Amino acid sequence: MSNSHSSQPHDPHSHGDGHGKVGLAGLIVGAIGVVFGDIGTSPLYTLREAFSPHYGLIANHDTVLGILSLVFWALMLVVTVKYVTIIMRADNDGEGGIMALMALAQRSLPKGSKSTYAIGILGILGGSLFFGDGVITPAISVLSAVEGLEVVAPQLHSWIVPITVLVLVALFTTQRFGTAKVGKVFGPITILWFTSLAVLGVINILHEPEVLHAINPIWAMRFFAEHTWGGVFILGAVVLAVTGGEAIYTDMGHFGARPIRYAWYFFVLPALMLNYLGQGALVLEDPSAIRNPFYIGVPEWARWPMIALATAATVIASQAVITGAFSIARQAMQLGYIPRMRIKHTSRDTIGQIYIPGINWLLMVLVIVLVLTFRTSTALATAYGISVSMTMLIDTLLLAIVARALWKRWRWWVLPLCVVFLVADVAFVIANGAKILAGGWFPVVLGAALFTLMRTWRRGRELLREEIRKDGIQLATFLPGLMLAPPVRVPGTAVFLTADPTVVPHALMHNLKHNKVLHEHNVFLTVDTLNVPYAPKDQRLKIESIAGEDFYRVVVRYGFMETPDVPLALMRSCDQCDLVFNPMDTTYFASRETIVAGHHRGMPIWRDKLFALMHRNAAPATGFFRIPGNRLVELGAQVEI
């Protein structure tokens, strides 16, 4: 596969497709509504958590300015420079996210090498941790918004958890309508949210303009100098301000890089910093306000409307991660890291907007369990951050690989920055690692479980292919022998689905054994997934005649962001050869393997059984490839791995 088109970074919007008739302004509003929800609700809890008893800080002048300086420079370094400015240039033909970045990094290395394998492991681990983050974000965001009730009506404390659960159920139930429709509703609400953040920030800053000095990095340095190594652990709270950076990159394929950049530079970042500085000004004026500086900084007459707006904004925050989870899941599915699931496309205009029911309902159950277990945003804050910071660290490593291998014109300045990012990411991981026993174990355990599932699925598929190949007969020797004494021929075309185009498919063997007939035309079809989002037209289809005119080997290639449609691809193949696929005269044959766990084979017995369970519950390849059920014959085969 050629890498020439990836020699330097480019923006997805330059491709000029994928977003239909949606204009730049509409994409900016949609991006504000979906992409920035997660990072946009961090002011609800970040500063409050930095002064929680866990860290033992006193809300005096120097400490407040030091924390605010750390927040400002974390936003600038991690989100503005690393994600929005640099990593979003590492688009894989318009798509973002850790799986797309992994595939891009693998394209720079020899196929099957140890380095490619290591990058695959990193990508799977990062994807697993991202799902862990996806569970915590909705829980902590919505809880922190609803907790505003305690400020205005303390007697409603017992209602906080039930209201949070109801809001979350409503959020996940509406996912089937798609991010395009959701974004149209959420965009104006989020614009109002960020505008309110900025206005509240300015009002509070006017009381204590001294807080503006926090932009000077000297205050961050003084904080570290005063608190020495203990100061590093405060990064466990500062990281709350940058959670959502990965979601920005993951959702790039939904809206494009340019709308996201414009929204961040000129609207979202200024609004966030004004609000953080405003909260700091309030605490400088009244240190007791640190118990909930966000809501105490709101005028009393506006607190009830602000609780409603904050709840709506946190629902949107959750949307950013849920949307990202759908993207990551689809990429992982196509790259062969998780079992196939049903995917629903939700937009005619934007290719990347999808809904995966299985992922949606799994996230909902985990999020609600999390809320019922931890019950407060402060308790959840101890669990938050470790998966985010580890994902950011993996992103930096993959970015360095991509920059070194593919960005020849840019690497002289990107690689030194990667060293800076690496130092920051390691510091965040160390700081959050201190919270493991207090709740940080949850995303780590969840990430480890998902990593195990993904590795088991990937390895199990490799073992399955090896077993089929080992027991199989080579087509090149089988077909000439078959034609020496051919069975009864029947009219029509038979399409045999096979993962290995060189081996006789089980379905053909069973058809000959039980039905004792051979079709007039026989096609051995392999569906291949490339490590690019969309397969180039000249690589989509490969057709070759084998053993005479009655047999054909066909390979259909798709990118990891595409949904395969085999009948459509075969219909289009009629232009390339004499073979004609009449939908009413074509029968598809597929083998449905039953996995049997065997001792002393490729994986431990418990992983063999886990793979067998996953394989049994995966969506059939035939449905995933959009093969009509009334033209399909499935033949069973038992395989021991």
matplotlib code that plots the C-alpha trace (Angstrom):
import matplotlib.pyplot as plt

x = [0.0, 1.4, 2.1, 2.9, -0.4, 0.3, 3.7, 2.6, -0.4, -3.5, -6.9, -10.0, -11.9, -9.6, -11.0, -14.2, -16.5, -18.3, -20.3, -22.8, -24.7, -23.9, -22.1, -19.2, -21.3, -23.7, -20.8, -19.3, -22.6, -22.9, -19.4, -20.0, -23.1, -21.5, -17.7, -17.0, -19.7, -17.3, -14.6, -17.2, -18.7, -15.3, -15.8, -18.6, -16.1, -12.5, -11.6, -13.7, -11.9, -8.5, -9.2, -10.9, -9.4, -7.8, -5.0, -4.8, -4.5, -5.6, -7.5, -5.1, -4.0, -0.8, -2.4, -5.5, -3.3, -1.0, -3.9, -5.5, -2.1, -1.8, -5.3, -4.7, -1.4, -2.8, -5.6, -3.0, -0.5, -2.7, -5.8, -4.9, -1.4, -1.4, -4.9, -6.5, -3.4, -1.2, -2.9, -5.9, -3.5, -2.9, -6.2, -6.5, -8.3, -10.5, -11.1, -9.7, -9.5, -7.0, -7.9, -7.4, -4.1, -3.0, -3.9, -2.0, 1.1, 0.9, 0.9, 4.4, 5.9, 6.3, 3.3, 3.6, 6.6, 7.1, 6.7, 3.3, 2.2, 3.3, 1.4, -1.6, -1.4, -1.1, -4.1, -6.2, -5.2, -6.0, -9.3, -10.1, -9.2, -11.3, -14.4, -13.5, -13.5, -16.8, -18.5, -17.3, -17.9, -21.7, -21.9, -19.7, -20.9, -24.7, -24.2, -22.1, -24.9, -27.7, -25.8, -26.4, -29.8, -27.9, -26.8, -30.4, -32.4, -30.5, -33.6, -33.6, -30.3, -32.0, -33.4, -30.0, -29.2, -32.8, -32.9, -29.4, -30.5, -33.6, -31.6, -29.1, -31.9, -33.4, -30.0, -29.2, -32.8, -32.5, -29.2, -31.0, -32.1, -28.4, -25.9, -27.1, -30.5, -29.1, -26.5, -29.1, -30.8, -27.7, -25.8, -27.8, -28.0, -24.2, -23.7, -25.9, -23.9, -20.5, -21.8, -23.1, -19.7, -18.0, -20.5, -20.3, -16.5, -16.3, -18.7, -16.6, -13.3, -14.4, -14.5, -10.9, -9.0, -5.8, -6.8, -5.8, -2.1, -2.7, -2.1, 1.6, 3.3, 5.5, 2.5, 2.4, 6.2, 6.0, 3.2, 5.5, 8.5, 6.5, 4.8, 7.8, 6.8, 3.5, 2.6, 2.7, -0.3, -2.5, -2.4, -4.9, -7.4, -6.0, -6.5, -10.3, -10.0, -8.6, -10.8, -12.5, -9.4, -9.4, -13.1, -12.4, -10.0, -12.3, -15.3, -13.2, -14.7, -18.2, -17.6, -14.2, -11.1, -11.7, -15.1, -13.7, -10.6, -12.5, -15.0, -12.2, -9.8, -12.4, -15.3, -14.9, -11.3, -12.0, -15.3, -13.7, -10.8, -13.0, -15.1, -12.1, -10.6, -14.0, -14.3, -10.7, -11.7, -14.7, -12.5, -9.9, -12.8, -14.5, -12.4, -15.4, -16.9, -14.5, -17.1, -18.9, -17.4, -19.3, -22.8, -22.0, -20.6, -24.0, -26.4, -29.2, -32.0, -30.2, -29.3, -32.4, -32.1, -28.4, -29.0, -31.4, -28.8, -26.0, -28.0, -28.6, -25.0, -23.8, -26.2, -24.4, -21.0, -22.0, -23.0, -19.4, -18.1, -21.0, -20.5, -16.8, -17.5, -19.6, -16.8, -14.1, -16.3, -17.0, -13.3, -12.4, -15.1, -13.8, -10.2, -11.1, -10.7, -14.3, -17.2, -19.5, -22.5, -25.5, -24.6, -27.3, -26.5, -28.2, -27.4, -27.7, -25.3, -22.4, -20.8, -19.4, -22.6, -23.7, -25.6, -24.6, -27.4, -25.2, -22.6, -25.3, -27.1, -23.9, -22.7, -26.1, -26.0, -22.4, -23.0, -26.1, -24.3, -21.5, -23.9, -25.6, -22.3, -20.4, -23.4, -21.5, -19.3, -16.6, -16.4, -16.4, -13.6, -11.3, -12.1, -11.8, -8.5, -6.4, -7.9, -7.9, -4.2, -3.1, -5.0, -3.4, 0.0, -0.7, -1.8, 1.5, 3.5, 1.5, 1.8, 5.6, 5.6, 3.4, 5.4, 8.8, 7.7, 5.2, 5.7, 9.1, 8.5, 7.0, 8.8, 11.7, 9.3, 6.6, 9.0, 10.5, 7.0, 6.2, 8.9, 7.2, 3.8, 5.3, 6.6, 3.2, 1.4, 3.6, 3.1, -0.7, -0.5, 1.6, -0.7, -3.8, -2.1, -2.2, -6.0, -6.1, -7.2, -9.7, -11.7, -9.3, -9.3, -12.7, -11.6, -8.4, -10.3, -12.9, -10.1, -8.2, -11.4, -12.1, -8.4, -8.7, -11.9, -10.4, -7.1, -9.0, -11.2, -8.2, -6.1, -9.1, -9.8, -6.2, -6.3, -9.6, -8.1, -5.0, -7.2, -9.3, -6.2, -4.5, -7.5, -8.3, -7.5, -5.7, -8.1, -5.3, -5.1, -8.8, -10.5, -8.7, -9.4, -13.0, -13.5, -12.0, -15.3, -17.6, -20.9, -24.3, -24.3, -27.2, -28.0, -27.1, -24.2, -22.9, -20.9, -18.9, -17.7, -14.2, -11.6, -8.7, -9.0, -6.5, -8.3, -11.5, -14.4, -16.1, -19.4, -18.4, -17.3, -20.5, -22.6, -20.8, -21.1, -24.8, -26.4, -24.0, -24.3, -22.1, -23.5, -22.9, -20.7, -18.8, -17.3, -14.9, -15.4, -13.1, -14.0, -10.8, -10.5, -7.8, -6.1, -7.5, -11.0, -12.2, -10.9, -9.6, -11.8, -8.9, -8.4, -12.1, -12.4, -10.1, -11.5, -9.5, -10.6, -9.3, -9.4, -11.4, -14.3, -16.6, -14.6, -13.7, -11.7, -13.1, -11.6, -13.7, -11.9, -13.4, -11.9, -12.4, -15.0, -17.1, -20.1, -19.6, -22.4, -21.3, -24.3, -23.8, -20.0, -20.7, -23.3, -20.7, -18.2, -20.2, -18.4, -15.0, -15.6, -18.0, -19.4, -23.0, -24.5, -28.3, -29.6, -32.5, -30.1, -27.3, -27.1, -24.6, -23.1, -21.4, -20.1, -21.1, -18.3, -19.0, -16.0, -14.8, -12.3, -9.3, -6.6, -2.9, -3.7, -3.0, -4.7, -5.5, -8.7, -10.6, -9.8, -10.8, -14.2, -14.5, -13.8, -16.3, -18.9, -18.1, -18.1, -21.5, -23.0, -21.4, -23.7, -23.4, -21.0, -23.7, -25.9, -22.9, -22.2, -25.8, -26.4, -30.2, -31.4, -33.6, -30.5, -28.4, -27.5, -25.5, -23.7, -22.3, -18.8, -17.2, -13.6, -11.4, -9.0]
y = [0.0, 3.3, 5.9, 8.8, 10.5, 10.7, 12.3, 15.4, 16.4, 17.8, 18.8, 16.7, 19.6, 19.9, 16.7, 18.5, 15.7, 13.9, 16.9, 17.3, 20.5, 21.5, 24.9, 26.0, 28.0, 25.0, 22.7, 25.1, 25.3, 21.5, 21.0, 23.4, 21.3, 17.9, 18.1, 20.5, 19.4, 17.3, 19.9, 22.7, 21.5, 21.1, 24.5, 22.9, 20.9, 21.5, 24.4, 23.0, 19.6, 21.3, 22.6, 19.4, 18.0, 15.3, 17.8, 19.8, 23.2, 26.5, 29.0, 31.9, 34.4, 32.6, 29.1, 30.3, 32.1, 29.0, 26.6, 29.0, 29.3, 25.5, 25.2, 27.9, 26.4, 22.9, 24.1, 25.8, 23.0, 19.9, 21.0, 24.0, 23.0, 19.2, 18.2, 21.1, 22.4, 19.3, 15.9, 17.0, 17.3, 13.6, 12.8, 9.4, 10.6, 12.8, 10.6, 11.1, 9.1, 6.7, 3.9, 6.1, 7.4, 3.8, 2.7, 5.8, 4.8, 1.2, 2.3, 3.7, 0.3, -3.0, -5.2, -8.0, -6.5, -6.3, -2.6, -2.9, -5.4, -3.1, -0.1, -2.3, -3.1, 0.6, 1.4, -1.3, -0.2, 3.5, 2.5, 0.5, 3.4, 5.8, 3.6, 3.8, 7.6, 7.4, 5.7, 8.3, 11.5, 11.3, 10.3, 13.1, 15.8, 15.3, 14.7, 17.9, 19.9, 18.5, 19.1, 22.8, 22.0, 21.8, 25.5, 26.8, 24.2, 21.9, 20.0, 18.5, 16.6, 13.2, 13.9, 14.5, 10.8, 9.9, 13.1, 12.3, 8.7, 10.0, 12.6, 9.9, 7.5, 10.2, 11.0, 7.4, 6.8, 9.7, 8.5, 6.6, 10.0, 10.6, 13.4, 15.5, 16.0, 16.1, 18.6, 21.0, 21.1, 21.0, 23.6, 26.7, 25.4, 25.0, 28.4, 29.9, 27.9, 29.1, 32.7, 32.4, 31.1, 34.1, 36.6, 35.2, 35.1, 38.8, 39.9, 38.2, 39.3, 42.9, 42.5, 41.2, 42.0, 40.8, 37.3, 38.1, 37.8, 34.0, 33.9, 34.5, 31.0, 32.3, 31.6, 27.9, 27.7, 29.3, 26.9, 23.9, 25.6, 26.0, 22.6, 20.6, 17.0, 17.3, 19.9, 17.3, 15.5, 18.6, 17.7, 15.0, 17.9, 20.1, 17.2, 17.6, 20.9, 19.1, 16.0, 16.0, 16.8, 13.2, 13.5, 16.6, 14.6, 11.5, 13.5, 15.2, 12.9, 14.1, 17.8, 18.3, 20.0, 23.6, 24.1, 22.5, 24.7, 27.9, 27.1, 26.4, 29.3, 32.0, 30.9, 27.9, 28.5, 32.2, 31.4, 28.6, 30.7, 33.7, 31.5, 29.8, 33.3, 34.5, 31.6, 32.4, 36.1, 35.0, 32.8, 35.6, 37.9, 35.2, 32.0, 30.2, 30.2, 27.4, 24.8, 25.4, 28.4, 27.8, 28.2, 30.7, 32.9, 33.0, 35.8, 34.4, 35.3, 33.3, 30.1, 28.1, 28.8, 28.1, 24.7, 23.9, 25.2, 23.3, 20.1, 20.5, 21.3, 18.2, 16.1, 17.5, 16.8, 13.2, 13.3, 14.2, 11.0, 8.8, 10.0, 9.3, 5.8, 5.0, 6.2, 4.2, 1.1, 1.2, 1.6, -1.3, -3.5, -3.0, -3.4, -6.7, -5.8, -6.3, -8.5, -7.2, -5.2, -3.6, -0.1, 2.5, 5.5, 8.6, 11.3, 11.6, 14.6, 13.5, 10.1, 9.7, 10.0, 6.6, 4.9, 1.5, 0.2, -2.4, 0.2, 2.7, 0.4, -1.1, 2.5, 3.4, 0.4, 1.1, 4.8, 4.3, 1.7, 4.2, 6.9, 4.6, 3.4, 6.7, 9.0, 12.3, 14.1, 14.5, 10.8, 10.3, 12.9, 10.4, 7.9, 10.4, 11.3, 8.1, 6.7, 10.2, 10.8, 7.4, 7.8, 11.2, 9.6, 6.9, 9.6, 11.4, 8.2, 7.5, 11.1, 10.9, 7.7, 9.3, 12.6, 10.8, 8.5, 10.5, 14.2, 14.8, 18.6, 19.0, 16.6, 19.0, 21.0, 18.4, 15.9, 18.3, 19.3, 15.6, 15.4, 18.3, 16.6, 13.3, 15.0, 16.6, 13.3, 11.3, 13.9, 13.6, 9.8, 9.9, 12.4, 10.4, 7.1, 8.4, 8.2, 4.5, 3.2, 6.0, 5.1, 5.4, 1.6, 1.6, 2.9, 0.9, -2.4, -1.5, -0.6, -3.9, -5.9, -4.3, -4.7, -8.4, -8.8, -7.0, -8.9, -12.2, -11.4, -10.4, -13.5, -15.8, -14.7, -15.4, -18.9, -19.6, -18.6, -20.7, -23.8, -23.3, -22.9, -25.9, -28.3, -26.7, -27.8, -25.5, -24.2, -24.4, -28.2, -28.9, -27.3, -29.1, -32.4, -31.5, -30.7, -34.1, -35.6, -32.6, -33.0, -32.0, -28.3, -26.1, -22.6, -19.4, -17.9, -19.2, -16.8, -18.5, -16.2, -17.0, -15.3, -17.1, -16.8, -19.6, -22.3, -24.2, -22.7, -25.0, -24.0, -25.3, -28.6, -29.1, -28.1, -30.7, -33.3, -32.8, -31.3, -32.9, -30.0, -27.2, -23.9, -22.6, -19.7, -19.9, -17.0, -17.1, -13.8, -12.3, -9.0, -7.1, -4.1, -1.6, 0.6, 3.7, 5.1, 4.9, 2.5, 4.2, 3.4, 1.7, -0.7, -1.5, -4.6, -7.3, -10.0, -12.9, -16.0, -19.3, -22.9, -21.7, -19.4, -21.1, -20.0, -16.5, -15.1, -11.7, -9.5, -6.5, -3.9, -1.4, 1.2, 1.0, 3.8, 2.2, -0.1, -3.0, -3.7, -6.8, -7.1, -3.5, -4.0, -7.2, -5.4, -2.8, -5.5, -6.3, -3.4, -5.0, -8.5, -10.8, -12.1, -10.9, -10.8, -11.0, -10.5, -13.0, -15.6, -15.3, -17.5, -16.7, -19.5, -18.9, -21.2, -20.5, -21.8, -23.2, -22.7, -25.5, -24.6, -27.0, -27.6, -26.9, -24.7, -21.0, -19.4, -20.4, -22.4, -19.5, -17.2, -19.9, -20.1, -16.3, -16.1, -18.9, -16.9, -13.7, -15.4, -17.0, -13.6, -11.6, -10.3, -12.6, -11.5, -11.9, -9.3, -7.0, -7.3, -6.5, -9.9, -10.5, -13.3, -14.8, -15.4, -16.9, -20.5, -20.9, -24.2, -25.1, -26.1, -27.0, -25.7, -26.4, -23.7]
z = [0.0, -1.0, 1.8, -0.6, 0.0, 3.8, 3.6, 5.4, 7.6, 6.0, 7.1, 6.4, 5.2, 2.2, 0.9, 0.1, 0.7, 3.5, 4.8, 2.0, 1.9, 5.5, 5.4, 7.6, 10.0, 10.4, 11.1, 13.6, 15.5, 15.3, 16.6, 19.5, 20.3, 20.2, 20.3, 23.1, 25.6, 27.7, 28.1, 28.3, 31.6, 33.4, 35.1, 37.2, 39.3, 38.4, 40.7, 43.6, 43.3, 43.3, 46.8, 48.1, 51.4, 49.4, 48.3, 51.6, 49.9, 51.4, 49.2, 49.6, 47.0, 45.7, 45.7, 43.8, 41.1, 40.9, 40.3, 37.7, 36.0, 35.8, 34.4, 31.7, 30.6, 30.6, 28.3, 26.0, 25.9, 25.9, 24.1, 22.0, 20.8, 21.1, 20.0, 18.1, 16.4, 15.8, 16.3, 14.2, 11.4, 11.7, 10.1, 8.5, 5.3, 7.3, 10.3, 13.9, 17.1, 18.5, 16.2, 13.1, 14.5, 15.2, 11.6, 10.3, 12.4, 11.2, 7.6, 8.1, 9.1, 7.4, 7.6, 10.3, 12.0, 15.8, 15.7, 13.9, 16.5, 19.4, 17.8, 17.6, 21.3, 22.1, 20.0, 21.6, 25.1, 24.2, 22.8, 25.9, 28.2, 26.0, 26.7, 30.4, 30.1, 28.2, 31.2, 33.8, 31.8, 31.7, 35.3, 36.8, 34.4, 35.0, 38.8, 39.2, 37.4, 39.4, 42.6, 42.1, 43.8, 47.1, 46.8, 46.2, 48.0, 50.4, 51.3, 47.7, 48.4, 48.4, 44.9, 43.2, 42.3, 41.1, 38.9, 37.5, 36.6, 34.8, 32.8, 31.8, 30.7, 28.5, 27.0, 26.0, 24.7, 22.3, 20.7, 18.0, 16.4, 15.5, 16.2, 13.2, 14.8, 18.3, 17.3, 15.8, 19.2, 21.3, 19.3, 20.4, 24.0, 24.1, 22.6, 25.3, 27.9, 26.8, 26.5, 30.1, 31.2, 29.7, 31.1, 34.6, 34.4, 33.4, 36.1, 38.8, 37.3, 37.6, 41.4, 41.6, 38.3, 40.1, 39.1, 35.4, 36.5, 36.7, 32.9, 33.7, 33.9, 36.7, 39.1, 38.0, 38.6, 42.0, 42.9, 42.1, 43.8, 47.0, 47.1, 45.5, 44.7, 46.4, 43.8, 41.1, 42.6, 42.1, 38.4, 39.3, 39.7, 36.9, 34.4, 34.9, 32.9, 29.8, 29.8, 26.5, 24.4, 23.1, 22.2, 20.2, 18.0, 17.9, 16.7, 13.9, 11.3, 12.2, 11.5, 10.0, 11.4, 10.3, 12.1, 15.3, 15.2, 14.6, 17.4, 19.9, 19.1, 18.9, 21.2, 23.5, 24.9, 25.7, 27.4, 29.5, 30.7, 31.5, 33.7, 35.5, 36.1, 37.4, 39.8, 41.0, 41.5, 43.6, 45.8, 46.3, 47.4, 49.6, 50.3, 51.7, 48.2, 47.3, 48.4, 45.1, 43.2, 40.0, 41.5, 44.2, 41.5, 39.8, 41.0, 43.2, 40.8, 38.0, 39.9, 39.1, 35.3, 35.5, 37.1, 34.2, 31.6, 33.3, 33.3, 29.6, 29.0, 30.9, 28.8, 25.8, 27.5, 27.6, 24.0, 22.9, 24.5, 23.4, 19.8, 20.1, 21.5, 18.4, 16.1, 18.0, 18.0, 14.3, 13.6, 16.0, 14.4, 10.8, 11.9, 13.5, 17.2, 18.4, 17.2, 14.5, 15.7, 14.0, 12.8, 11.9, 9.8, 11.1, 8.5, 4.8, 4.7, 7.0, 6.4, 9.9, 11.9, 13.1, 16.0, 17.4, 19.7, 21.5, 22.5, 23.5, 25.9, 27.4, 28.2, 29.7, 32.1, 33.2, 33.7, 35.8, 37.9, 38.4, 39.6, 42.0, 43.3, 43.8, 44.3, 44.3, 41.7, 44.4, 44.8, 41.1, 40.6, 42.4, 39.7, 36.9, 35.1, 35.1, 31.9, 30.3, 31.1, 29.9, 26.6, 26.2, 26.7, 24.1, 21.7, 22.1, 21.4, 18.3, 17.2, 17.5, 15.3, 12.6, 12.6, 12.4, 9.6, 7.5, 8.2, 6.7, 6.3, 9.8, 12.1, 13.0, 15.1, 16.0, 17.5, 20.1, 21.1, 21.5, 24.1, 26.0, 25.6, 26.9, 30.1, 30.7, 30.1, 32.4, 35.1, 34.7, 34.8, 38.0, 39.6, 38.8, 39.8, 43.3, 43.2, 42.2, 45.6, 46.2, 43.0, 40.2, 40.0, 38.3, 34.8, 35.1, 35.7, 33.0, 30.6, 31.4, 30.9, 27.5, 26.5, 27.3, 25.3, 22.3, 22.4, 22.8, 19.8, 17.6, 18.6, 18.4, 14.8, 13.9, 15.4, 13.7, 10.3, 11.0, 11.8, 8.7, 6.6, 8.2, 7.5, 4.2, 0.7, -1.7, -4.5, -7.1, -6.7, -5.8, -8.8, -11.6, -9.9, -9.5, -13.1, -14.2, -13.0, -12.5, -10.5, -11.8, -12.9, -12.1, -13.5, -11.6, -9.7, -6.4, -4.2, -1.5, 1.3, 2.5, 4.7, 2.8, -1.0, -1.5, 0.4, -0.6, 1.5, 3.9, 2.4, -1.1, 0.4, 2.3, -0.7, -2.9, -0.1, 0.7, -2.4, -5.0, -7.4, -8.8, -10.1, -13.6, -12.2, -8.9, -7.1, -4.1, -2.4, 0.3, 2.0, 3.1, 5.4, 4.6, 7.3, 5.6, 6.3, 2.7, 0.1, -3.1, -6.1, -7.9, -5.0, -4.3, -6.4, -7.8, -10.0, -11.5, -13.4, -12.0, -13.5, -16.5, -17.0, -14.4, -11.4, -10.2, -7.2, -6.1, -3.4, -2.3, -0.2, 2.3, 4.6, 8.3, 8.3, 5.6, 5.9, 3.5, 0.9, -1.0, -3.4, -4.5, -5.0, -7.1, -9.2, -10.0, -10.9, -14.0, -15.7, -15.2, -16.6, -18.4, -15.1, -14.6, -11.1, -11.4, -7.8, -8.4, -9.8, -7.3, -4.1, -1.3, 0.6, 4.0, 6.7, 10.3, 12.5, 15.9, 18.1, 20.4, 23.1, 23.0, 25.6, 24.8, 21.8, 21.1, 24.1, 27.7, 27.9, 29.5, 26.6, 24.1, 25.9, 26.0, 22.2, 21.6, 23.5, 21.7, 18.3, 19.0, 19.9, 17.1, 14.3, 11.3, 8.6, 6.1, 7.8, 8.3, 4.6, 3.7, 2.0, 1.6, 3.8, 1.1, -1.1, 1.6, 2.5, 5.7, 6.4, 9.8, 10.6, 13.9, 14.5, 17.5, 18.5]

ax = plt.figure().add_subplot(projection="3d")
ax.plot(x, y, z, "-o")
ax.set_aspect("equal")
plt.show()
